[in-house]
Amino acid sequence: MEIPRHWRLKKQRYGLVGEICPHCDHKIFPPRDVCPNCGDEAKEQFTFSGKGEVYSYTTVYEAPAGFDSNAPYTVAIVKLEEGPMLTAQLTDLDEQPIQIGMPVEMVTRKMRNDGDERGVIVYGYKFRPSRFIPTT
Amino acid sequence: MTEVVIAGIGQTQIGEHWELSLRNLAVDAIQAALRDSGGLKPQALFVGNMLAPNLSNQAHLGALIAEYAGLHGIEAVTVEASGASGGAALRQGYLAIASGMADVALVVGVEKFTDKIGADVEESTATENDADFESIHGLTITAQAALVMKRYMYENKVPENGFAGFALTAHANGVANKNAAFRKAIKAETYAKAEMVSEPLKIFDMAPHLDGAAAVVLTRRELIPSDCQHPPVKIAGSAASSDTLALHDRKDMLYFDTAQISAGKAIKQAGIVLDQINFFEYHDIFSIYAALQLEAVGFAVRGQGWKLAEEGVIGLKGRIPCATMGGMKARGFAGGAAGLYQAVEAVTQLRGHAGANQIAGAKFGLIQSLGGPASTAVSHILAGME
């Protein structure tokens, strides 16, 4: 059980809340309080749109404990349209082949069980193929 | 600065040692290294270990191993930097001697992977990733390497099986190493037909996680026993560097900054140039990482590291021999011991004791230990002495 650990990340897991640097406007996800671009303090919140594209992807067959009942699953690095990248599973793929550059959007899904059957279910972001062609 | 020499080396065979515990393995390697040093008495012990609190339910290895090795009362601590734990422990031993704070330091790397299996091992090794933003998404270390490999192959138009040369070289070199886990050469077809682990990464693109321990005894040159039976080897350069744990936090995930920074500093400290390095023990836990190290250190231009394996440049008779005793792929990957196996093998080369795998006239060797996708890199230049 790691309830506080998951609870304190709820804004990121459910809402893709990151940060924007007040000094250089660099957008940051995951939040880290120090701007990786200019090195100054960056604690101003910024909510990401959840739109992005696949930068790289692979399939996990041999999964860690807690994830093995979902294997095989696809993990990707997604480049958000605001700039930062994140790691997330791809979901709702059906038979669709994945390609680098494929547009994807954030959805909220069950990520894992925290321990036994009565354990906390951890929810968070995954990405599915975009339903709309991005206008930009 | 004080000249730091490696006076003794010891290692266990790497494998599935059901009958041996973490402490047995460490003590075996320590005793071999102390014997090899001519009986030096260490004042400090640095233990390189990656995952014992997790894999073996055992922390506090410094004191545990010092006591089991009969070294009652000496200073002893664990050094952890994921897969670079061994290299990082070696550097702490180096600093202890170089600073003059210790006359003789013992460094041992040890890992016991096989007490757990399957999903439990994947969960343990995934702790080296960013727990909040990588591991929670089910990312394993192998999937992390596969993400790098996929993007690398896409950007550099690498054909399927383009990385085969890394495994072929390692397995060819492992044949003559009696401490290697695998002592059989493989064919290109074997690589090509192998099981896919995490697309595009195949089973021969990853090193087997096994049990083992390796140790070195460090001292100042003038303290080497006069009846020492082998030529001394010195640590001519030592440097470490750090980067983000998460791949997605990198400015550029296809360039190993830390490998470049730490190797550059170590080479400069040694007062040599890249061309003088006779062999390179890279951290080939995944073949893609070996390729990226070749690029970061400067042996290949960006995007072309994989070609060095294909063209035979990294073979024993090539321009820059790598994994000369089988590397992690064939000798095996034993976590916190990995960096110490590199040191032991480099010393063996520089003493001229590498037998069928000897690099003729080897004078300088570069060893590089990585934690995660080069989130930590520790580089050492080892040099033979007249």
Interface residues (C-beta under 8 A of the other chain):
Chain A: R5 L9 Q12 P30 R32 P36 Y55 S56 Y57 T58 T59 V60 Y61 E62 A63 P64 A65 G66 F67 D68 N70 Y73 V75 A76 I77 P84 M85 L86 T87 A88 Q89 I100 M111 R112 V122 G124
Chain B: G118 A119 D120 E122 E123 A126 D132 F133 E134 S135 I136 H137 G138 L139 T140 T142 A143 A146 L147 V148 K150 R151 Y154 V197 S198 E199 P200 L201 A246 L247 H248 D249 K251 M253
